[in-house]
Amino acid sequence: MVTKLKFPKTAQLGVLSLPAAMPVIFGSVHPVVVGLFTAFMLLFCGGWLLLNHSQISQQSNRWYLLFLFFIGWLVLTSIPLPLALLEILSPARAASLDAINRLTDATVTSATLSYNSGATLMTALFLFSLLLYARTLESLLDADNDLLVKMIYICITVAVLETGYGLIQVVSPHLGVLWLADTQQFKGMARGTIIYKNQYASLLNMCWPLALGAALLRFKKARSTLVGQEWRKRRRSALLEKINSYSMQGVILLFTASFIMLGVIFSQSRGGIISMVMILIMLLIFIPLERKSKVWLAGCMTLIPLLYGSIVGFSAVIERFLVIGQGGQNRFEIYTSSLPMLYDHLLTGTGLESYRLLSSLYLKFFPEHLLYDRVHNEYLELTIELGLPLALLLFSTLFLAIFLQGKQLLLQRKKKLYRIRSPKIIAITGWCAIIGFLFHGIADFGWRLPVNLLYCVILAVLVRTAQAYSTLTTHK
């Protein structure tokens, strides 16, 4: 446990301000904006951790060590290496440099493994700052469990505002994103303050499960009050009023979760909608409720989208799904055309953010006036950029961690909801949200938006802390 931390309130204000601020300016997609947030996390979180290093548990975490190894590799690919070494590690990279020397009479004697070393190094710094943020948030949650509730409601509030803005964009198709002029391609699609609709859907899909989890906590509180000993010690009228208050709060939070789901639907992101449905199904599987209660819960979650959709109309969304075959074929062609890039850089990859620099060389049967800067498959693109060995290590570690968490959470199905500790409920909803985020990466590039990575890190910390807290309190 963490005790007697220095400046805990200031640190809490800092970690809570980031998820509230980062979505505002296009999800912090601009390099200058993400650079400012990176600098803030490095200085604020890093400084606070150094100030409290003696109070914070020094127990090593293998997941943090693996993350550091991954960041270290990114830094290594941004350091110039001799051509002789490049010929061993990346023959295709060395051959391109040799061609440059011959054609231009240049004398390049060293170069980085990454084709875009500047962007790779900046990404490594951002990921390291996220690591410091995660460690800070984990330490604060360990010291003050009330921060868990504050973080959940910050994420829910942001999602509600993003959804409201997105729905205004749906009913007012001329409205763009903040001060950006709208384009014909995205008119009538909900995007909030996020430029790209699929990244917007990924963000909302990480938030509405938290609203559902908060609703379940209210219903659990009402049930616990009903069966508690205080029922016989206090006036029944006062207790009924208290139970009704908890139940009403739960209904409002269910409405909120359903409202955020509406934003995902009207983003017209097919991957986002499919991921949303998958998250809901997983929640119904993992949440320990009776069958009738699950049917009631599913009905409440889908009622608002159906009612609102019947007024506005689902025609645009349906049309998007009617052409899903054509879209799938186009993306499959991008995948297959990108595979030679992987074959040429199988061992060490091309470096992060390098796909956009090489795509025009490999996508030979695509329109020349279009720049394909993404593969639309995070797993394939990261494998190309990292190389097969590191990509396999990264994905296997990630899926192992997810599997181990899910295995523990699945044990809760045998219990009654009101008998499960509150942090465990948040762990279930947060875990399902992470699964949806990872699943959406199969068809889109939501992982490339800085604010989405921040929210995924927050979910991971909430799940891990909630699991650890539940285990600790169970053994008391």
FENSUL-V372525 format. One record per backbone hydrogen bond with DSSP energy under -0.5 kcal/mol. CO is the residue of the C=O (numbers start at 0). NH is the residue of the N-H. E is the energy in kcal/mol with one decimal. If there is no record, write none. Layout:
# FENSUL-V372525
co/nh/e
CO/NH/E
CO/NH/E
This chain:
# FENSUL-V372525
co/nh/e
4/7/-0.5
6/10/-1.9
7/11/-2.5
8/12/-2.4
9/13/-2.0
10/14/-2.4
11/15/-2.2
12/16/-1.6
13/17/-1.1
14/18/-0.7
15/19/-0.8
16/20/-2.2
17/21/-2.9
20/23/-1.4
20/24/-0.5
22/26/-1.1
23/25/-1.3
24/27/-2.0
24/28/-0.5
25/28/-0.7
26/450/-1.5
29/33/-2.6
30/34/-1.9
31/35/-1.8
32/36/-2.1
33/37/-2.3
34/38/-2.4
35/39/-2.2
36/40/-2.4
37/41/-2.5
38/42/-2.5
39/43/-3.2
39/44/-0.5
40/44/-1.0
40/45/-1.3
42/46/-1.7
43/47/-2.4
44/48/-2.5
45/49/-2.1
46/50/-2.3
47/51/-1.6
49/52/-1.0
51/54/-0.9
51/55/-1.8
54/2/-0.6
60/64/-1.9
61/65/-2.2
62/66/-1.9
63/67/-2.4
64/68/-2.1
65/69/-2.1
66/70/-2.3
67/71/-2.6
68/72/-1.9
69/73/-1.7
70/74/-2.1
71/75/-2.2
72/76/-2.1
73/77/-0.5
74/77/-1.2
75/78/-1.5
76/113/-2.2
80/110/-2.3
81/84/-0.6
81/85/-2.1
82/86/-2.3
83/87/-0.6
84/87/-0.6
84/88/-2.4
85/89/-3.2
89/93/-2.2
90/94/-2.6
91/95/-1.9
92/96/-1.8
93/97/-2.3
94/98/-2.2
95/99/-1.8
96/100/-2.2
97/101/-2.0
98/102/-2.5
99/103/-2.1
99/105/-0.7
100/104/-0.9
106/108/-0.6
108/82/-1.8
110/80/-3.2
113/116/-0.6
115/119/-2.2
116/120/-2.6
117/121/-2.1
118/122/-2.3
119/123/-2.1
120/124/-2.1
121/125/-2.2
122/126/-2.6
123/127/-2.2
124/128/-2.3
125/129/-2.0
126/130/-1.8
127/131/-2.1
128/132/-2.3
129/133/-2.7
130/134/-2.2
131/135/-2.3
132/136/-2.9
133/137/-2.5
134/138/-2.1
135/139/-2.4
136/140/-2.5
137/141/-1.9
138/142/-1.3
139/143/-2.3
143/146/-1.3
144/147/-1.1
144/148/-0.6
145/149/-1.7
146/150/-2.6
147/151/-2.0
148/152/-2.2
149/153/-1.8
150/154/-2.2
151/155/-2.2
152/156/-2.3
153/157/-2.3
154/158/-2.1
155/159/-2.3
156/160/-2.2
157/161/-2.5
158/162/-2.5
159/163/-2.7
160/164/-2.3
161/165/-2.3
162/166/-2.7
163/167/-1.6
164/168/-1.6
165/169/-1.2
166/170/-2.1
167/171/-1.7
171/174/-2.5
175/177/-0.7
176/179/-2.4
182/185/-0.9
182/186/-0.6
183/186/-0.6
185/188/-1.7
190/193/-2.5
195/199/-1.8
196/200/-2.4
197/201/-1.9
198/202/-1.9
199/203/-2.1
200/204/-2.2
201/205/-0.7
202/205/-1.1
203/206/-1.3
203/207/-2.3
206/209/-0.8
206/210/-1.4
207/211/-2.1
208/212/-2.5
209/213/-2.5
210/214/-2.0
211/215/-2.3
212/216/-1.8
213/217/-1.5
214/218/-2.3
215/219/-2.6
216/220/-2.2
217/221/-2.2
218/222/-2.4
219/223/-2.8
220/224/-2.1
221/225/-1.7
222/226/-2.0
223/227/-0.9
227/230/-1.1
228/231/-1.5
228/232/-0.6
229/233/-1.9
234/238/-1.8
235/239/-2.8
236/240/-2.0
237/241/-1.9
238/242/-2.8
239/243/-2.7
240/244/-1.8
241/245/-2.1
242/246/-2.6
243/247/-2.5
244/248/-2.2
245/249/-2.1
246/250/-2.2
247/251/-2.4
248/252/-2.2
249/253/-2.1
250/254/-2.5
251/255/-2.2
252/256/-2.5
253/257/-2.4
254/258/-2.4
255/259/-2.2
256/260/-1.9
257/261/-1.4
258/262/-1.1
259/263/-1.3
260/264/-2.1
261/265/-2.4
262/266/-0.6
263/266/-0.7
263/268/-0.7
264/267/-1.5
265/189/-2.4
267/269/-0.9
268/272/-2.6
269/273/-2.4
270/274/-2.3
271/275/-2.2
272/276/-2.3
273/277/-2.1
274/278/-2.6
275/279/-2.2
276/280/-2.3
277/281/-2.4
278/282/-2.5
279/283/-2.2
280/284/-1.5
281/285/-2.6
282/286/-2.8
286/288/-1.9
287/416/-0.6
289/293/-2.3
290/294/-2.2
291/295/-2.3
292/296/-2.5
293/297/-2.7
294/298/-2.2
295/299/-2.2
296/300/-2.2
297/301/-1.6
298/302/-1.2
299/303/-0.8
301/305/-1.8
302/306/-2.7
303/307/-2.9
304/308/-2.5
305/309/-1.8
306/310/-0.8
307/310/-0.9
307/311/-2.6
308/312/-2.6
313/317/-3.0
314/318/-2.5
315/319/-1.5
316/320/-1.5
317/321/-1.7
318/322/-1.0
320/323/-1.4
322/326/-2.1
323/327/-2.6
324/328/-2.1
325/329/-2.1
326/330/-2.1
327/331/-2.2
328/332/-2.0
329/333/-1.7
330/334/-2.5
331/335/-2.6
332/336/-2.1
333/337/-1.4
334/338/-1.0
337/340/-0.9
337/341/-1.1
338/341/-0.5
338/342/-2.4
339/343/-2.2
340/344/-0.8
341/344/-0.6
342/345/-0.8
343/91/-0.7
344/348/-1.5
345/387/-2.9
349/114/-2.9
350/353/-1.3
353/356/-0.9
353/357/-1.2
354/357/-0.6
354/358/-2.2
357/360/-1.3
357/361/-1.2
358/362/-3.2
361/363/-1.8
362/365/-0.8
366/369/-1.2
369/371/-0.6
370/372/-1.0
376/380/-2.7
377/381/-2.5
378/382/-1.6
379/383/-2.2
380/384/-2.2
381/385/-2.7
382/386/-2.1
383/349/-1.6
384/350/-2.3
386/390/-2.1
387/391/-2.6
388/392/-2.0
389/393/-2.8
390/394/-2.8
391/395/-2.3
392/396/-2.1
393/397/-2.3
394/398/-2.8
395/399/-2.0
396/400/-2.3
397/401/-2.2
398/402/-2.5
399/403/-2.5
400/404/-2.1
401/405/-2.6
402/406/-2.4
403/407/-1.5
404/408/-2.3
405/409/-2.2
406/410/-0.5
407/410/-0.9
408/411/-1.7
409/412/-1.3
410/413/-1.0
411/414/-1.7
415/418/-1.3
415/419/-0.5
416/419/-1.4
420/423/-1.1
420/424/-1.0
421/424/-0.7
421/425/-1.6
422/426/-2.1
423/427/-2.0
424/428/-2.2
425/429/-2.7
426/430/-2.2
427/431/-2.1
428/432/-1.9
429/433/-2.0
430/434/-2.1
431/435/-2.1
432/436/-2.0
433/437/-2.5
434/438/-2.5
435/439/-2.3
436/440/-0.8
438/441/-1.8
439/442/-1.4
439/443/-1.2
440/377/-2.8
443/377/-0.8
444/447/-1.3
445/448/-1.2
447/449/-0.6
448/451/-0.8
448/452/-1.6
449/453/-2.1
450/454/-2.3
451/455/-2.2
452/456/-2.3
453/457/-2.4
454/458/-2.5
455/459/-2.4
456/460/-2.5
457/461/-2.7
458/462/-2.8
459/463/-2.5
460/464/-3.0
461/465/-2.6
462/466/-2.3
463/467/-2.4
464/468/-2.9
465/469/-2.1
466/470/-2.2
467/471/-2.4
468/472/-2.6
469/473/-1.8
470/474/-1.2
472/475/-0.8
